[in-house]
Amino acid sequence: MLIVLSELLREDDLRMPLSQRARDALINLSTAAYEGKHLLAGSRRIFEDLQELGLDDEPSNRFKEATAYIADAQTLRSKIPAYIHVQPIGQSPHVEIVSTPSVTGQIVFNVPLDHFADSEQVGRSWLMAEHIHDADSYAAFGQAYAQRFRGFRCALRKADGHGGATPHTFESFAKQDMSVLCIVDSDRHDPTAKLGQTATDALARQETVRAHGKVATVHVLPCRELENLLPAALVVEALPEDPKHPHRVKVLAQQHRLGKIDFDELKELVKLEQVSATLTRLPARECAKLCFSTHACAALEEVSALVCSFGLASRRGRT
């Protein structure tokens, strides 16, 4: 995830002598960037200060390495749906929803520097969905979307929310780990219907964990379920090769129904286990062609961009 260091840090927390919690946090952040778990950004002055703080050689050198991509990282700040903004110690964590020329409703998680003094808070972000096949699919979309950002990749841990238990699983993960993105189906049968119980409960849990200063988001699909987002080209790629296979014949005859924001029941056409397996084996660049090249679904782009922002990391990472 993009972690932006506020200029306000230079006025207090980045002055000598460093507090122990500030020192621990900076060491952990340098390690996370070095290992490719997250992407650090900030002004060049901040990174110069970080190298002059009297930290051990290893974190100082890692901050020096990070200067190679801070300009590009700063540019991405206005283009991605979510990022973390590191504030001075003592500031209260809070979430802002802002808009940029590129993004409407950008989520900015403001957290104090000492949030990262706990090494558990710098692990890769969690991507959670109602089923592991869903999570596999979303992760592949995020990796494909990352192809747009030269020099960066999408690095995530995936979690199975276990269907209706997803809201509880999400809350449990968010209370323990640094950042969690949870994606759930709306389960709506038409645009005017109420959200399904899983989505409703997950949104309520989001408010609870954010009130405790956690970096956590629930994204409810604007259609019935993941199957409604999948473009026809991708579903066809996952079909049995036998031209006479009944499922292949059925899908080809109805492929005009695929890849739309609608509320049709498509499970008889889309076998998500096969699609996720196809996405897992496809190179990210090939996946991007299938998903975003022609007639790209706006909602698929939206969720893919969000996944990418939670997993954003440098290709220079060591993991």
Secondary structure as GFF3:
##gff-version 3
##sequence-region A 1 319
A	DSSP	beta_strand	2	5	.	.	.	ID=ss1
A	DSSP	three_ten_helix	7	11	.	.	.	ID=ss2
A	DSSP	alpha_helix	20	34	.	.	.	ID=ss3
A	DSSP	beta_strand	39	41	.	.	.	ID=ss4
A	DSSP	alpha_helix	44	50	.	.	.	ID=ss5
A	DSSP	alpha_helix	57	66	.	.	.	ID=ss6
A	DSSP	alpha_helix	70	76	.	.	.	ID=ss7
A	DSSP	beta_strand	82	87	.	.	.	ID=ss8
A	DSSP	beta_strand	94	98	.	.	.	ID=ss9
A	DSSP	beta_strand	106	112	.	.	.	ID=ss10
A	DSSP	three_ten_helix	113	117	.	.	.	ID=ss11
A	DSSP	three_ten_helix	119	122	.	.	.	ID=ss12
A	DSSP	beta_strand	126	129	.	.	.	ID=ss13
A	DSSP	alpha_helix	132	145	.	.	.	ID=ss14
A	DSSP	three_ten_helix	146	148	.	.	.	ID=ss15
A	DSSP	beta_strand	152	154	.	.	.	ID=ss16
A	DSSP	beta_strand	157	160	.	.	.	ID=ss17
A	DSSP	three_ten_helix	163	165	.	.	.	ID=ss18
A	DSSP	alpha_helix	166	176	.	.	.	ID=ss19
A	DSSP	beta_strand	179	184	.	.	.	ID=ss20
A	DSSP	alpha_helix	197	211	.	.	.	ID=ss21
A	DSSP	beta_strand	215	220	.	.	.	ID=ss22
A	DSSP	three_ten_helix	226	228	.	.	.	ID=ss23
A	DSSP	alpha_helix	232	237	.	.	.	ID=ss24
A	DSSP	alpha_helix	246	254	.	.	.	ID=ss25
A	DSSP	three_ten_helix	255	257	.	.	.	ID=ss26
A	DSSP	alpha_helix	272	281	.	.	.	ID=ss27
A	DSSP	alpha_helix	284	292	.	.	.	ID=ss28
A	DSSP	alpha_helix	298	311	.	.	.	ID=ss29
A	DSSP	beta_strand	312	314	.	.	.	ID=ss30
###
